[in-house]
Amino acid sequence: MKVLHIIENLDNSYGGPAKSVPLLVKYLNELGINNKIFTIKVNTNEENSVLDGNDIDVVKVPLEGIKKIKYSSILEQSIVQEITKDTIIHIHTVWTYPTYIGYKIAKKYNLPLVISVRGTMYEWALNQSKYIKKLAMWLFQKNMLNIADTIHITEPNEKKALENIGVNNQTILIPNGIEADIKFDSLSQDILNKIKYDKNKRYIMFLGRIVHNKGLHYLINSYEKLKDKYQNVEVLVVGGVEDEKYFKQLKQIDGIQFLGMLDGQDKHTIFSISSLFVLPSKSENFGISIAEAMSCKIPVITTHGTPWKTIEENNAGWWVELSQINIDNAIDEALDCSSDELKAKGNRGFDIIKHYTWDKQALKMKQNYEEILNKRKM
C-alpha cells in the first residue's frame, strides 16, 4: 500500500495540520505503509519541528503566483509519477489548488480518495471568503466530497456540518493524536529569563494562532477584570500572529506576555510552569493545543465549540458555552482553586488524553485504508 498525502503548506505557522499530518504519517510509516507528503513551499525559510526530527518523505514544490491559491505547475506531475499499484490519494486540505489536483488525479487514474476536512465545513468557516468558496464548491469541491471513498472527520459535529451542505458521503471518525512520551530533561533558561519567571507567580497559558476564531480577546478581557483580585497571576500567549488587524485590536495589558511561535523545549517550558490553560475558541475540530495541555497535566478551560465535553464530564477543567461572562467565571473559579485542586484536575485530564496517542489513531487510519482497498477489489 502506498499513500500520497496532499496538504497546502507545512510551515509551523500553518497551524495544527502542519503538525498533525506529519505525525500521522510518522506513525503510519511505523505500521509499514509507504507514505509520501506533497506540499507547496510558500516561503524560503519554512520550518517544521516534526519534519526536522523524523524520517518523513516530503516533496515540496515551489509556489507560483498568488499565495492564497497555492498554485504550482509541477505539483500534478510530481504526484502522478509516484503512483503505483494500491495507491491511495489522501487530501488534507480544501479550497486551494492542491485540493483540486488531488481530486483530479484520483478521478483520472481511478484511485481511492480520502479527504480530511479538518474543520473547514463548519458554517463559520464557510462564511470566510464565502463567495470564493461557493464558487469552488460549485466547480469541483462538492462533487469531490461526494465521490470520495471516505471523508475523515476528527469530531462528530463535522459530519453534521457536511450534511448541512448536502454531503451525505461515508465518514470515519478518527481524532488527532498526541505524543505523550515526548519529554525534555530540563527547562529552557532562555525562555525563563525572557518572561522573568517568578516561582511565586501563577501563569495562565494560551497556545494558538492569533486570529479572531481562537478567542484570545476573551482571555485578555477576563484577565483585565480579574488581575487586581489575583495579583500574582500572569498570562503567557504562545502563537504566531496570523491576523495583524486583529492583533492590533487586542488590549495591551501589563501581565500579558506575547511570546510568538515556540516549539520543542521552549514550548515545553511554558507548559511546565503554567497552572492553567485557556483556549476560548469559537470552534475547533480537535484542538491539538488542548490535548497537549492535558498531556502535561494542566487543567483546561475551553468552550462548547471544541469537542472536549469529556473535560467537564471527568472534572478535568471547564467546558463552557462561549461568552465573556462564562470565560470570566471559569477563570475566576479556576484561580480560586488551591494548587492541589488544580493538580487533581490536571491528573484527570492526563488520564483522558493518554487514550489519544498517535499509534492508536494511525492504526485506525491504516484499517480505513485497508477497508477501502478491499472494497475496490470486490
LOTIGU-20535 format. One record per residue (C-alpha): x, y, z; residue in three letters. Coordinates in nm, 2 decimals. Layout:
! LOTIGU-20535
X, Y, Z, Ala
...
//
This chain:
! LOTIGU-20535
0.00, 0.00, 0.00, Met
0.12, 0.35, -0.09, Lys
-0.05, 0.67, 0.04, Val
0.02, 1.00, -0.13, Leu
-0.08, 1.28, 0.12, His
-0.15, 1.63, -0.01, Ile
-0.15, 1.94, 0.21, Ile
-0.12, 2.30, 0.10, Glu
0.16, 2.40, 0.34, Asn
0.37, 2.26, 0.62, Leu
0.53, 2.56, 0.78, Asp
0.49, 2.58, 1.16, Asn
0.28, 2.90, 1.11, Ser
0.02, 2.70, 0.91, Tyr
-0.12, 2.57, 1.25, Gly
-0.24, 2.23, 1.36, Gly
-0.24, 2.04, 1.03, Pro
0.13, 2.12, 0.99, Ala
0.19, 1.90, 1.29, Lys
-0.09, 1.65, 1.28, Ser
-0.04, 1.54, 0.92, Val
0.34, 1.46, 0.95, Pro
0.27, 1.29, 1.29, Leu
0.00, 1.08, 1.13, Leu
0.25, 0.99, 0.86, Val
0.52, 0.91, 1.11, Lys
0.31, 0.65, 1.28, Tyr
0.17, 0.51, 0.95, Leu
0.53, 0.46, 0.85, Asn
0.58, 0.25, 1.16, Glu
0.29, 0.04, 1.06, Leu
0.46, -0.05, 0.73, Gly
0.27, 0.18, 0.50, Ile
0.47, 0.36, 0.22, Asn
0.38, 0.73, 0.26, Asn
0.48, 1.05, 0.08, Lys
0.36, 1.41, 0.15, Ile
0.32, 1.67, -0.12, Phe
0.31, 2.03, -0.02, Thr
0.36, 2.38, -0.16, Ile
0.67, 2.57, -0.03, Lys
0.53, 2.92, 0.02, Val
0.83, 3.08, 0.19, Asn
1.21, 3.01, 0.16, Thr
1.26, 2.99, 0.53, Asn
0.99, 2.75, 0.63, Glu
1.03, 2.54, 0.94, Glu
0.85, 2.23, 1.08, Asn
0.97, 2.08, 1.40, Ser
0.80, 1.74, 1.33, Val
0.98, 1.70, 0.99, Leu
1.31, 1.81, 1.14, Asp
1.31, 1.53, 1.40, Gly
1.17, 1.24, 1.19, Asn
1.24, 1.05, 0.87, Asp
0.93, 1.16, 0.67, Ile
0.93, 1.16, 0.29, Asp
0.82, 1.51, 0.18, Val
0.81, 1.67, -0.17, Val
0.79, 2.05, -0.15, Lys
0.71, 2.22, -0.48, Val
0.76, 2.59, -0.53, Pro
0.47, 2.84, -0.51, Leu
0.38, 3.02, -0.83, Glu
0.16, 3.33, -0.83, Gly
-0.09, 3.42, -0.56, Ile
-0.01, 3.28, -0.22, Lys
-0.37, 3.22, -0.13, Lys
-0.43, 2.98, -0.42, Ile
-0.12, 2.77, -0.35, Lys
-0.06, 2.71, -0.72, Tyr
0.25, 2.52, -0.86, Ser
0.27, 2.40, -1.22, Ser
0.48, 2.10, -1.12, Ile
0.26, 1.96, -0.84, Leu
0.05, 1.74, -1.06, Glu
0.34, 1.56, -1.24, Gln
0.52, 1.53, -0.91, Ser
0.23, 1.33, -0.77, Ile
0.15, 1.13, -1.08, Val
0.50, 0.99, -1.11, Gln
0.46, 0.83, -0.77, Glu
0.15, 0.63, -0.85, Ile
0.20, 0.26, -0.82, Thr
-0.03, -0.04, -0.75, Lys
-0.26, 0.00, -0.45, Asp
-0.20, 0.38, -0.43, Thr
-0.44, 0.60, -0.22, Ile
-0.47, 0.97, -0.25, Ile
-0.53, 1.14, 0.09, His
-0.61, 1.51, 0.07, Ile
-0.56, 1.71, 0.39, His
-0.66, 2.04, 0.26, Thr
-0.96, 2.20, 0.09, Val
-1.04, 2.51, -0.13, Trp
-0.69, 2.56, -0.28, Thr
-0.52, 2.43, -0.59, Tyr
-0.36, 2.12, -0.43, Pro
-0.71, 2.00, -0.33, Thr
-0.82, 2.02, -0.69, Tyr
-0.51, 1.84, -0.82, Ile
-0.56, 1.56, -0.57, Gly
-0.92, 1.52, -0.68, Tyr
-0.83, 1.54, -1.05, Lys
-0.56, 1.27, -1.02, Ile
-0.78, 1.04, -0.82, Ala
-1.06, 1.07, -1.07, Lys
-0.83, 1.04, -1.38, Lys
-0.65, 0.73, -1.26, Tyr
-0.94, 0.58, -1.07, Asn
-0.75, 0.59, -0.74, Leu
-0.91, 0.56, -0.39, Pro
-0.97, 0.90, -0.24, Leu
-0.97, 1.00, 0.13, Val
-1.04, 1.36, 0.23, Ile
-0.97, 1.51, 0.58, Ser
-1.19, 1.82, 0.61, Val
-1.02, 1.94, 0.93, Arg
-1.29, 2.19, 1.04, Gly
-1.33, 2.36, 0.71, Thr
-1.70, 2.27, 0.67, Met
-1.84, 2.45, 0.97, Tyr
-2.07, 2.73, 0.90, Glu
-1.84, 3.00, 1.04, Trp
-1.55, 2.86, 0.82, Ala
-1.77, 2.86, 0.51, Leu
-1.85, 3.23, 0.57, Asn
-1.49, 3.33, 0.55, Gln
-1.43, 3.43, 0.18, Ser
-1.77, 3.27, 0.12, Lys
-1.81, 3.37, -0.24, Tyr
-1.48, 3.22, -0.35, Ile
-1.57, 2.90, -0.15, Lys
-1.92, 2.89, -0.31, Lys
-1.75, 2.90, -0.65, Leu
-1.51, 2.63, -0.56, Ala
-1.79, 2.42, -0.42, Met
-1.99, 2.46, -0.74, Trp
-1.69, 2.39, -0.97, Leu
-1.55, 2.07, -0.81, Phe
-1.55, 2.05, -0.43, Gln
-1.90, 1.93, -0.36, Lys
-1.85, 1.65, -0.62, Asn
-1.52, 1.57, -0.48, Met
-1.67, 1.53, -0.13, Leu
-1.95, 1.31, -0.26, Asn
-1.73, 1.07, -0.46, Ile
-1.46, 1.03, -0.20, Ala
-1.42, 0.67, -0.07, Asp
-1.41, 0.81, 0.28, Thr
-1.43, 1.16, 0.44, Ile
-1.21, 1.17, 0.75, His
-1.35, 1.37, 1.04, Ile
-1.19, 1.44, 1.38, Thr
-1.51, 1.52, 1.58, Glu
-1.88, 1.43, 1.54, Pro
-2.01, 1.78, 1.45, Asn
-1.81, 1.77, 1.13, Glu
-2.05, 1.50, 1.00, Lys
-2.34, 1.73, 1.07, Lys
-2.17, 2.02, 0.90, Ala
-2.12, 1.81, 0.59, Leu
-2.49, 1.71, 0.59, Glu
-2.59, 2.07, 0.62, Asn
-2.43, 2.14, 0.28, Ile
-2.57, 1.84, 0.12, Gly
-2.28, 1.60, 0.15, Val
-2.40, 1.26, 0.29, Asn
-2.10, 1.05, 0.20, Asn
-1.94, 0.79, 0.43, Gln
-1.73, 0.94, 0.71, Thr
-1.48, 0.79, 0.95, Ile
-1.42, 0.95, 1.29, Leu
-1.05, 0.94, 1.39, Ile
-0.94, 1.22, 1.63, Pro
-0.59, 1.36, 1.61, Asn
-0.34, 1.22, 1.85, Gly
-0.06, 1.32, 2.09, Ile
0.29, 1.21, 2.16, Glu
0.26, 1.16, 2.53, Ala
0.61, 1.01, 2.56, Asp
0.80, 1.32, 2.44, Ile
0.99, 1.45, 2.74, Lys
1.26, 1.71, 2.80, Phe
1.53, 1.67, 3.06, Asp
1.53, 2.04, 3.15, Ser
1.36, 2.37, 3.11, Leu
1.48, 2.64, 2.87, Ser
1.66, 2.90, 3.08, Gln
1.64, 3.15, 2.79, Asp
1.26, 3.14, 2.80, Ile
1.25, 3.16, 3.18, Leu
1.47, 3.47, 3.15, Asn
1.26, 3.62, 2.88, Lys
0.94, 3.60, 3.08, Ile
1.13, 3.69, 3.40, Lys
1.00, 3.38, 3.56, Tyr
0.89, 3.41, 3.93, Asp
0.82, 3.08, 4.11, Lys
0.57, 3.27, 4.34, Asn
0.36, 3.37, 4.04, Lys
0.09, 3.16, 3.87, Arg
0.08, 3.15, 3.49, Tyr
-0.21, 3.11, 3.25, Ile
-0.11, 2.98, 2.91, Met
-0.28, 3.04, 2.57, Phe
-0.14, 2.84, 2.27, Leu
-0.28, 2.90, 1.92, Gly
-0.26, 3.11, 1.61, Arg
-0.35, 3.47, 1.69, Ile
-0.68, 3.50, 1.49, Val
-1.03, 3.60, 1.60, His
-1.16, 3.25, 1.60, Asn
-0.92, 3.14, 1.87, Lys
-1.08, 3.39, 2.11, Gly
-0.77, 3.54, 2.27, Leu
-0.97, 3.86, 2.33, His
-1.20, 3.68, 2.58, Tyr
-0.89, 3.57, 2.79, Leu
-0.75, 3.92, 2.78, Ile
-1.08, 4.08, 2.88, Asn
-1.11, 3.83, 3.17, Ser
-0.76, 3.90, 3.29, Tyr
-0.82, 4.27, 3.28, Glu
-1.12, 4.22, 3.51, Lys
-0.95, 3.98, 3.75, Leu
-0.59, 4.10, 3.77, Lys
-0.65, 4.31, 4.08, Asp
-0.81, 4.02, 4.26, Lys
-0.53, 3.78, 4.17, Tyr
-0.22, 3.99, 4.17, Gln
0.03, 3.71, 4.14, Asn
-0.11, 3.58, 3.80, Val
0.03, 3.65, 3.45, Glu
-0.08, 3.53, 3.10, Val
0.17, 3.38, 2.86, Leu
0.05, 3.39, 2.49, Val
0.22, 3.14, 2.26, Val
0.15, 3.15, 1.89, Gly
0.22, 3.34, 1.57, Gly
0.02, 3.64, 1.45, Val
-0.18, 3.54, 1.15, Glu
-0.43, 3.83, 1.16, Asp
-0.24, 4.16, 1.20, Glu
-0.55, 4.37, 1.22, Lys
-0.70, 4.15, 1.50, Tyr
-0.37, 4.15, 1.69, Phe
-0.35, 4.53, 1.68, Lys
-0.70, 4.55, 1.83, Gln
-0.61, 4.34, 2.13, Leu
-0.56, 4.53, 2.45, Lys
-0.21, 4.56, 2.57, Gln
-0.21, 4.50, 2.94, Ile
0.07, 4.46, 3.19, Asp
0.10, 4.10, 3.29, Gly
0.03, 3.96, 2.95, Ile
0.33, 3.85, 2.75, Gln
0.33, 3.76, 2.38, Phe
0.60, 3.51, 2.31, Leu
0.54, 3.43, 1.94, Gly
0.58, 3.08, 1.80, Met
0.75, 2.84, 2.03, Leu
0.84, 2.47, 1.98, Asp
1.03, 2.19, 2.14, Gly
1.19, 2.27, 2.47, Gln
1.08, 2.63, 2.47, Asp
0.71, 2.53, 2.44, Lys
0.76, 2.25, 2.69, His
0.89, 2.51, 2.94, Thr
0.58, 2.73, 2.92, Ile
0.36, 2.42, 2.97, Phe
0.57, 2.31, 3.27, Ser
0.54, 2.64, 3.46, Ile
0.17, 2.70, 3.38, Ser
-0.11, 2.64, 3.63, Ser
-0.40, 2.68, 3.38, Leu
-0.45, 2.65, 3.01, Phe
-0.72, 2.86, 2.84, Val
-0.84, 2.83, 2.48, Leu
-1.17, 3.02, 2.43, Pro
-1.21, 2.91, 2.07, Ser
-1.53, 2.97, 1.87, Lys
-1.47, 2.63, 1.70, Ser
-1.21, 2.35, 1.69, Glu
-1.24, 2.02, 1.50, Asn
-0.99, 1.88, 1.76, Phe
-0.78, 2.14, 1.94, Gly
-0.43, 1.99, 1.94, Ile
-0.31, 2.25, 2.20, Ser
-0.59, 2.14, 2.44, Ile
-0.46, 1.78, 2.40, Ala
-0.10, 1.90, 2.46, Glu
-0.21, 2.08, 2.78, Ala
-0.38, 1.77, 2.91, Met
-0.08, 1.56, 2.83, Ser
0.12, 1.80, 3.05, Cys
-0.14, 1.75, 3.33, Lys
-0.26, 2.11, 3.31, Ile
-0.64, 2.18, 3.38, Pro
-0.81, 2.33, 3.08, Val
-1.07, 2.60, 3.02, Ile
-1.23, 2.57, 2.68, Thr
-1.56, 2.61, 2.50, Thr
-1.85, 2.41, 2.36, His
-1.71, 2.49, 2.02, Gly
-1.44, 2.23, 2.09, Thr
-1.51, 1.85, 2.11, Pro
-1.39, 1.82, 2.47, Trp
-1.71, 1.76, 2.67, Lys
-1.51, 1.49, 2.84, Thr
-1.32, 1.76, 3.03, Ile
-1.64, 1.86, 3.21, Glu
-1.76, 1.50, 3.25, Glu
-1.44, 1.40, 3.42, Asn
-1.38, 1.72, 3.62, Asn
-1.06, 1.79, 3.44, Ala
-1.13, 2.16, 3.39, Gly
-1.41, 2.38, 3.25, Trp
-1.60, 2.33, 2.92, Trp
-1.84, 2.63, 2.88, Val
-2.07, 2.79, 2.63, Glu
-1.87, 3.07, 2.47, Leu
-1.95, 3.41, 2.62, Ser
-1.74, 3.67, 2.80, Gln
-1.92, 3.61, 3.13, Ile
-1.87, 3.24, 3.11, Asn
-1.50, 3.27, 3.04, Ile
-1.47, 3.53, 3.33, Asp
-1.65, 3.29, 3.57, Asn
-1.45, 2.99, 3.47, Ala
-1.11, 3.17, 3.51, Ile
-1.22, 3.32, 3.84, Asp
-1.33, 2.98, 3.97, Glu
-1.00, 2.82, 3.85, Ala
-0.78, 3.08, 4.01, Leu
-0.98, 3.04, 4.33, Asp
-0.89, 2.67, 4.34, Cys
-0.60, 2.55, 4.55, Ser
-0.29, 2.42, 4.38, Ser
-0.39, 2.07, 4.49, Asp
-0.73, 2.11, 4.34, Glu
-0.58, 2.22, 4.01, Leu
-0.33, 1.94, 4.01, Lys
-0.60, 1.69, 4.06, Ala
-0.79, 1.83, 3.76, Lys
-0.48, 1.81, 3.56, Gly
-0.42, 1.45, 3.65, Asn
-0.77, 1.36, 3.55, Arg
-0.71, 1.53, 3.21, Gly
-0.40, 1.32, 3.16, Phe
-0.60, 1.01, 3.23, Asp
-0.83, 1.11, 2.94, Ile
-0.57, 1.21, 2.69, Ile
-0.34, 0.90, 2.73, Lys
-0.60, 0.72, 2.52, His
-0.54, 0.96, 2.22, Tyr
-0.18, 0.85, 2.13, Thr
-0.08, 0.87, 1.77, Trp
-0.01, 0.50, 1.74, Asp
-0.38, 0.43, 1.81, Lys
-0.50, 0.69, 1.57, Gln
-0.26, 0.57, 1.29, Ala
-0.38, 0.21, 1.33, Leu
-0.74, 0.33, 1.28, Lys
-0.64, 0.51, 0.96, Met
-0.45, 0.21, 0.83, Lys
-0.76, -0.01, 0.89, Gln
-0.96, 0.26, 0.70, Asn
-0.72, 0.24, 0.40, Tyr
-0.73, -0.14, 0.40, Glu
-1.11, -0.14, 0.40, Glu
-1.12, 0.10, 0.11, Ile
-0.87, -0.12, -0.10, Leu
-1.06, -0.43, -0.02, Asn
-1.39, -0.28, -0.13, Lys
-1.23, -0.17, -0.45, Arg
-1.11, -0.52, -0.52, Lys
-1.46, -0.67, -0.48, Met
//
